[in-house]
Amino acid sequence: MKKIAVIGTGYVGLVSGTCFAETGNDVVCVDIDEKKVEKMRKGIVPIYEPHLDVVFERNIKQNRLRFTTNLEEAVEFAEIIFLALPTPPGEDGSADLSYVLDVADKLGKLIKEYKVIVDKSTVPVGTAEKVEKAIAANATVDFAVVSNPEFLREGFAIDDFLNPDRVVVGTSDERAVKIMDELYKPFIRDGHPLIIMDEKSAELTKYAANAFLATKITFMNEIANFCEKVGADVDCVRQGIGSDSRIGHKFLYPGIGFGGSCFPKDVSALLKSGQAVGYKFEIIDSVLKVNEKQKVTMVQKIKDQFGDDLSGRHFALWGLAFKPDTDDIREASALYIIKDLIALGAAITAYDPEAMKNVKAEIGDKINYVENQYDALANADALLVATEWGAFKNPDFNRMKLALKNHIIFDGRNIYELNQMKQNGIQYHSVGRQIVGKV
């Protein structure tokens, strides 16, 4: 059993703290937001993540998971201190380390004995050195700074944390290596590796992983766009190349671009890190540019169908989150589509199982919101699908056709089969496949 403090209760911090408590550790989570801390003490989870609420409540009841606004008490209590603080993109796209370094400065004044301070946030190469320097400026005792990047998928974060493909630990401090090894033993008993490396390599591993996956998605989106031009079927191409063991099937599903809290931010930060040392990532630069265009490819298809002036047009929108099983709308393609359609004069009625509250906080009443997916369809010129929620995949097509003004669907996630659309008499526009039912 380890005594752990997790500073920051955002997505990474809350999942990490809860999962460490689940394996028997004594965890205190620190946040400056008093209202948020009070809600968590009452068992209210501030984010939506499948199964998090169950594990969260269980560990609060067992008193293994606690919450506080008092940083000093948490630091005194813990032997391992995780920094799970935001690193938002700055105006130039580089990672803003001000939150991390501000806490590091405070830690130097608070630690009274050896502590392991762990960078859990996704941070640029060289951040561990900056954190160590900030702590050392005020510290009078020995300490270690470790880079321990997370590899969590929103919607699967609990399972990803408890059953990781690998755990990456970056440190040259042997005492810290032993402590981290003991901490992660319950998570790697099935043979998945604990990989020890230097701090800079650990920091780069996270960026490299996300950049590669973003590149794979973007490559497939470009292939899909080309399929539309030449009349090929991207599903056939995807199956053909995905069967190659060197390529694999994952992250080959085309759509309207990637979003979320990780890929856009991390890929952009890696690009800026390269520029800072005089190196240009040509592929990564292209990935960001292609993805930016991909998010609004649906808008051009809508214009091709209805004309450039969409005044008086009304569209139903299913899905607002950047992916299913989350309420995260950061860099969600739906927001880009909404912005462009409103600029063209269109009205939009949207439904999402979890993300509507966040979108309303972001854009207010620029669009309409309904509490049932079928209510969004009433008298709409077409249905737009922007997120592949499970509830959208097997709908009542007869009910849909009765509600829609035109039997037209623009699907940005390819959740329906072409033959299925033909049989239901629906004009269907998807990504990288032929248009069904267009006269």
HURAHU-V316575 format. One record per residue. N is the residue number from 0. NEAR is the number of other C-alpha atoms within 12 Angstrom. D_FIRST is the distance of its C-alpha to the first C-alpha in Angstrom with 2 decimals. Layout:
n=N near=NEAR d_first=D_FIRST
n=N near=NEAR d_first=D_FIRST
This chain:
n=0 near=22 d_first=0.00
n=1 near=29 d_first=3.80
n=2 near=31 d_first=6.85
n=3 near=42 d_first=9.37
n=4 near=48 d_first=13.07
n=5 near=49 d_first=15.36
n=6 near=48 d_first=18.95
n=7 near=39 d_first=21.40
n=8 near=37 d_first=21.30
n=9 near=34 d_first=23.83
n=10 near=36 d_first=23.54
n=11 near=41 d_first=21.01
n=12 near=40 d_first=18.87
n=13 near=45 d_first=18.81
n=14 near=45 d_first=18.13
n=15 near=46 d_first=15.33
n=16 near=46 d_first=13.58
n=17 near=46 d_first=14.24
n=18 near=42 d_first=13.09
n=19 near=39 d_first=9.70
n=20 near=37 d_first=9.39
n=21 near=33 d_first=11.01
n=22 near=30 d_first=8.39
n=23 near=26 d_first=6.04
n=24 near=30 d_first=4.78
n=25 near=32 d_first=7.00
n=26 near=42 d_first=10.01
n=27 near=46 d_first=13.43
n=28 near=50 d_first=16.33
n=29 near=41 d_first=19.40
n=30 near=34 d_first=22.98
n=31 near=21 d_first=26.38
n=32 near=20 d_first=27.96
n=33 near=16 d_first=28.01
n=34 near=16 d_first=29.53
n=35 near=25 d_first=26.96
n=36 near=27 d_first=24.07
n=37 near=21 d_first=25.96
n=38 near=18 d_first=26.46
n=39 near=32 d_first=22.81
n=40 near=27 d_first=22.00
n=41 near=19 d_first=24.59
n=42 near=26 d_first=22.98
n=43 near=22 d_first=25.51
n=44 near=29 d_first=24.43
n=45 near=27 d_first=26.60
n=46 near=32 d_first=27.00
n=47 near=32 d_first=28.06
n=48 near=32 d_first=25.87
n=49 near=24 d_first=26.17
n=50 near=24 d_first=23.43
n=51 near=36 d_first=21.38
n=52 near=24 d_first=22.64
n=53 near=21 d_first=21.39
n=54 near=32 d_first=17.73
n=55 near=38 d_first=18.04
n=56 near=25 d_first=19.58
n=57 near=22 d_first=17.24
n=58 near=30 d_first=14.12
n=59 near=30 d_first=16.33
n=60 near=17 d_first=17.47
n=61 near=19 d_first=14.06
n=62 near=21 d_first=13.56
n=63 near=30 d_first=10.44
n=64 near=38 d_first=13.00
n=65 near=40 d_first=15.43
n=66 near=43 d_first=18.34
n=67 near=31 d_first=20.33
n=68 near=27 d_first=23.24
n=69 near=24 d_first=22.34
n=70 near=29 d_first=21.20
n=71 near=24 d_first=21.35
n=72 near=21 d_first=18.96
n=73 near=31 d_first=16.37
n=74 near=38 d_first=16.81
n=75 near=23 d_first=16.64
n=76 near=29 d_first=13.32
n=77 near=32 d_first=11.46
n=78 near=33 d_first=10.80
n=79 near=43 d_first=11.37
n=80 near=48 d_first=14.37
n=81 near=45 d_first=15.76
n=82 near=49 d_first=19.50
n=83 near=39 d_first=20.59
n=84 near=36 d_first=24.05
n=85 near=32 d_first=27.40
n=86 near=32 d_first=29.56
n=87 near=27 d_first=32.76
n=88 near=29 d_first=35.87
n=89 near=17 d_first=38.37
n=90 near=12 d_first=42.08
n=91 near=17 d_first=42.53
n=92 near=25 d_first=39.61
n=93 near=28 d_first=37.33
n=94 near=33 d_first=33.75
n=95 near=28 d_first=33.59
n=96 near=31 d_first=30.88
n=97 near=22 d_first=31.81
n=98 near=24 d_first=28.79
n=99 near=36 d_first=26.37
n=100 near=31 d_first=28.41
n=101 near=23 d_first=28.94
n=102 near=35 d_first=25.24
n=103 near=40 d_first=24.94
n=104 near=23 d_first=27.80
n=105 near=23 d_first=26.14
n=106 near=42 d_first=22.87
n=107 near=32 d_first=24.98
n=108 near=23 d_first=26.23
n=109 near=30 d_first=22.95
n=110 near=33 d_first=20.55
n=111 near=21 d_first=20.97
n=112 near=21 d_first=18.65
n=113 near=27 d_first=17.31
n=114 near=37 d_first=15.54
n=115 near=41 d_first=15.07
n=116 near=44 d_first=17.23
n=117 near=47 d_first=17.26
n=118 near=51 d_first=20.44
n=119 near=46 d_first=19.59
n=120 near=45 d_first=23.10
n=121 near=47 d_first=25.90
n=122 near=50 d_first=27.76
n=123 near=44 d_first=30.80
n=124 near=36 d_first=30.92
n=125 near=27 d_first=30.71
n=126 near=37 d_first=28.48
n=127 near=41 d_first=25.72
n=128 near=27 d_first=28.54
n=129 near=28 d_first=29.66
n=130 near=38 d_first=26.23
n=131 near=33 d_first=25.86
n=132 near=22 d_first=29.38
n=133 near=26 d_first=28.89
n=134 near=32 d_first=25.89
n=135 near=27 d_first=27.65
n=136 near=19 d_first=30.72
n=137 near=21 d_first=29.14
n=138 near=25 d_first=26.19
n=139 near=17 d_first=26.71
n=140 near=19 d_first=23.49
n=141 near=21 d_first=22.08
n=142 near=34 d_first=19.92
n=143 near=39 d_first=19.48
n=144 near=44 d_first=20.49
n=145 near=45 d_first=19.25
n=146 near=49 d_first=20.99
n=147 near=46 d_first=18.92
n=148 near=43 d_first=21.48
n=149 near=40 d_first=20.97
n=150 near=36 d_first=23.29
n=151 near=33 d_first=23.29
n=152 near=29 d_first=26.44
n=153 near=34 d_first=27.29
n=154 near=28 d_first=27.82
n=155 near=23 d_first=25.30
n=156 near=30 d_first=22.34
n=157 near=34 d_first=19.78
n=158 near=24 d_first=20.75
n=159 near=27 d_first=21.04
n=160 near=35 d_first=17.49
n=161 near=33 d_first=15.96
n=162 near=25 d_first=18.57
n=163 near=30 d_first=19.56
n=164 near=22 d_first=22.67
n=165 near=28 d_first=21.06
n=166 near=36 d_first=18.53
n=167 near=37 d_first=20.40
n=168 near=40 d_first=19.01
n=169 near=40 d_first=21.68
n=170 near=35 d_first=21.39
n=171 near=23 d_first=23.28
n=172 near=25 d_first=20.74
n=173 near=20 d_first=19.41
n=174 near=21 d_first=16.56
n=175 near=30 d_first=15.48
n=176 near=30 d_first=16.07
n=177 near=20 d_first=13.65
n=178 near=28 d_first=10.79
n=179 near=39 d_first=11.89
n=180 near=26 d_first=12.37
n=181 near=20 d_first=8.86
n=182 near=30 d_first=7.85
n=183 near=34 d_first=10.88
n=184 near=26 d_first=11.08
n=185 near=27 d_first=10.69
n=186 near=29 d_first=13.44
n=187 near=25 d_first=15.87
n=188 near=19 d_first=16.18
n=189 near=15 d_first=19.66
n=190 near=15 d_first=20.98
n=191 near=19 d_first=20.87
n=192 near=20 d_first=20.69
n=193 near=28 d_first=18.44
n=194 near=27 d_first=21.39
n=195 near=27 d_first=21.31
n=196 near=24 d_first=24.31
n=197 near=26 d_first=25.73
n=198 near=36 d_first=25.08
n=199 near=31 d_first=28.52
n=200 near=29 d_first=28.35
n=201 near=38 d_first=25.06
n=202 near=39 d_first=26.69
n=203 near=35 d_first=29.81
n=204 near=33 d_first=28.12
n=205 near=38 d_first=27.25
n=206 near=38 d_first=30.77
n=207 near=32 d_first=32.40
n=208 near=26 d_first=30.71
n=209 near=36 d_first=31.78
n=210 near=33 d_first=35.19
n=211 near=24 d_first=35.81
n=212 near=31 d_first=35.00
n=213 near=39 d_first=37.13
n=214 near=34 d_first=39.87
n=215 near=32 d_first=39.80
n=216 near=32 d_first=40.20
n=217 near=38 d_first=42.95
n=218 near=33 d_first=44.77
n=219 near=38 d_first=44.99
n=220 near=41 d_first=46.23
n=221 near=31 d_first=48.98
n=222 near=32 d_first=49.94
n=223 near=37 d_first=50.08
n=224 near=31 d_first=52.35
n=225 near=21 d_first=54.59
n=226 near=25 d_first=54.70
n=227 near=24 d_first=56.17
n=228 near=17 d_first=58.88
n=229 near=14 d_first=59.97
n=230 near=18 d_first=59.41
n=231 near=20 d_first=56.59
n=232 near=27 d_first=53.71
n=233 near=33 d_first=50.27
n=234 near=32 d_first=48.67
n=235 near=20 d_first=50.69
n=236 near=25 d_first=49.83
n=237 near=30 d_first=46.11
n=238 near=20 d_first=46.19
n=239 near=16 d_first=48.31
n=240 near=22 d_first=46.14
n=241 near=21 d_first=42.78
n=242 near=15 d_first=43.73
n=243 near=13 d_first=43.69
n=244 near=11 d_first=40.40
n=245 near=9 d_first=40.48
n=246 near=18 d_first=40.42
n=247 near=17 d_first=38.64
n=248 near=22 d_first=39.02
n=249 near=20 d_first=36.22
n=250 near=25 d_first=37.17
n=251 near=33 d_first=40.87
n=252 near=36 d_first=41.70
n=253 near=44 d_first=44.22
n=254 near=45 d_first=44.33
n=255 near=47 d_first=44.88
n=256 near=48 d_first=42.38
n=257 near=50 d_first=38.68
n=258 near=38 d_first=37.05
n=259 near=31 d_first=33.74
n=260 near=33 d_first=31.31
n=261 near=42 d_first=30.71
n=262 near=40 d_first=33.73
n=263 near=39 d_first=36.47
n=264 near=35 d_first=34.50
n=265 near=41 d_first=32.89
n=266 near=44 d_first=36.12
n=267 near=41 d_first=38.09
n=268 near=40 d_first=35.72
n=269 near=43 d_first=35.96
n=270 near=36 d_first=39.73
n=271 near=30 d_first=39.80
n=272 near=30 d_first=37.60
n=273 near=23 d_first=40.19
n=274 near=19 d_first=43.03
n=275 near=18 d_first=41.51
n=276 near=13 d_first=41.93
n=277 near=10 d_first=45.23
n=278 near=14 d_first=44.12
n=279 near=17 d_first=45.04
n=280 near=24 d_first=43.06
n=281 near=17 d_first=46.09
n=282 near=21 d_first=44.32
n=283 near=35 d_first=41.67
n=284 near=27 d_first=44.46
n=285 near=22 d_first=46.29
n=286 near=34 d_first=43.28
n=287 near=33 d_first=42.98
n=288 near=24 d_first=46.74
n=289 near=28 d_first=47.07
n=290 near=36 d_first=44.17
n=291 near=25 d_first=45.76
n=292 near=25 d_first=48.97
n=293 near=38 d_first=47.34
n=294 near=36 d_first=45.87
n=295 near=32 d_first=49.41
n=296 near=38 d_first=51.27
n=297 near=37 d_first=51.54
n=298 near=39 d_first=53.58
n=299 near=24 d_first=56.25
n=300 near=30 d_first=56.49
n=301 near=34 d_first=57.02
n=302 near=22 d_first=59.72
n=303 near=16 d_first=61.37
n=304 near=25 d_first=61.64
n=305 near=24 d_first=62.59
n=306 near=18 d_first=63.92
n=307 near=20 d_first=62.71
n=308 near=20 d_first=63.48
n=309 near=25 d_first=61.09
n=310 near=19 d_first=62.53
n=311 near=18 d_first=62.74
n=312 near=28 d_first=60.30
n=313 near=33 d_first=57.36
n=314 near=44 d_first=54.31
n=315 near=46 d_first=51.50
n=316 near=47 d_first=48.08
n=317 near=50 d_first=45.29
n=318 near=47 d_first=41.91
n=319 near=49 d_first=40.73
n=320 near=41 d_first=37.12
n=321 near=44 d_first=36.81
n=322 near=40 d_first=35.46
n=323 near=35 d_first=34.83
n=324 near=30 d_first=31.73
n=325 near=35 d_first=31.12
n=326 near=32 d_first=32.81
n=327 near=39 d_first=32.69
n=328 near=38 d_first=36.25
n=329 near=28 d_first=35.72
n=330 near=29 d_first=38.52
n=331 near=39 d_first=39.36
n=332 near=41 d_first=42.67
n=333 near=50 d_first=43.87
n=334 near=39 d_first=44.08
n=335 near=33 d_first=46.28
n=336 near=41 d_first=48.50
n=337 near=38 d_first=48.85
n=338 near=23 d_first=49.89
n=339 near=26 d_first=52.55
n=340 near=38 d_first=53.95
n=341 near=28 d_first=54.32
n=342 near=18 d_first=56.12
n=343 near=24 d_first=58.51
n=344 near=23 d_first=59.26
n=345 near=33 d_first=57.24
n=346 near=31 d_first=55.57
n=347 near=41 d_first=52.20
n=348 near=38 d_first=50.56
n=349 near=44 d_first=46.90
n=350 near=38 d_first=44.31
n=351 near=43 d_first=40.59
n=352 near=31 d_first=38.10
n=353 near=34 d_first=35.50
n=354 near=36 d_first=36.80
n=355 near=35 d_first=39.98
n=356 near=26 d_first=38.50
n=357 near=26 d_first=37.24
n=358 near=33 d_first=40.59
n=359 near=22 d_first=42.52
n=360 near=13 d_first=40.59
n=361 near=20 d_first=41.48
n=362 near=21 d_first=45.14
n=363 near=13 d_first=46.14
n=364 near=19 d_first=49.13
n=365 near=22 d_first=50.53
n=366 near=32 d_first=49.94
n=367 near=29 d_first=49.97
n=368 near=34 d_first=46.96
n=369 near=27 d_first=47.11
n=370 near=19 d_first=44.68
n=371 near=22 d_first=45.97
n=372 near=32 d_first=46.39
n=373 near=31 d_first=49.96
n=374 near=26 d_first=51.04
n=375 near=35 d_first=50.57
n=376 near=38 d_first=53.32
n=377 near=29 d_first=56.16
n=378 near=26 d_first=59.19
n=379 near=31 d_first=57.15
n=380 near=34 d_first=58.97
n=381 near=38 d_first=56.03
n=382 near=45 d_first=52.38
n=383 near=47 d_first=49.92
n=384 near=48 d_first=46.58
n=385 near=46 d_first=44.00
n=386 near=44 d_first=40.66
n=387 near=33 d_first=40.16
n=388 near=30 d_first=38.56
n=389 near=19 d_first=38.73
n=390 near=22 d_first=41.02
n=391 near=30 d_first=43.63
n=392 near=22 d_first=43.89
n=393 near=16 d_first=45.97
n=394 near=20 d_first=48.04
n=395 near=15 d_first=51.29
n=396 near=26 d_first=53.76
n=397 near=17 d_first=56.74
n=398 near=17 d_first=55.20
n=399 near=31 d_first=54.40
n=400 near=27 d_first=58.00
n=401 near=19 d_first=59.43
n=402 near=25 d_first=57.48
n=403 near=28 d_first=57.93
n=404 near=22 d_first=61.23
n=405 near=29 d_first=61.08
n=406 near=34 d_first=59.30
n=407 near=39 d_first=57.42
n=408 near=46 d_first=53.76
n=409 near=44 d_first=52.26
n=410 near=43 d_first=48.98
n=411 near=44 d_first=46.72
n=412 near=43 d_first=44.14
n=413 near=36 d_first=46.46
n=414 near=32 d_first=45.11
n=415 near=32 d_first=48.48
n=416 near=25 d_first=50.65
n=417 near=27 d_first=54.12
n=418 near=17 d_first=55.93
n=419 near=20 d_first=54.16
n=420 near=31 d_first=55.59
n=421 near=22 d_first=59.04
n=422 near=16 d_first=59.15
n=423 near=24 d_first=58.23
n=424 near=21 d_first=60.80
n=425 near=33 d_first=58.39
n=426 near=31 d_first=58.96
n=427 near=38 d_first=55.68
n=428 near=40 d_first=54.54
n=429 near=40 d_first=51.33
n=430 near=46 d_first=49.94
n=431 near=37 d_first=51.59
n=432 near=36 d_first=53.65
n=433 near=29 d_first=57.20
n=434 near=31 d_first=58.13
n=435 near=27 d_first=58.94
n=436 near=21 d_first=61.88
n=437 near=18 d_first=63.21
n=438 near=8 d_first=66.99
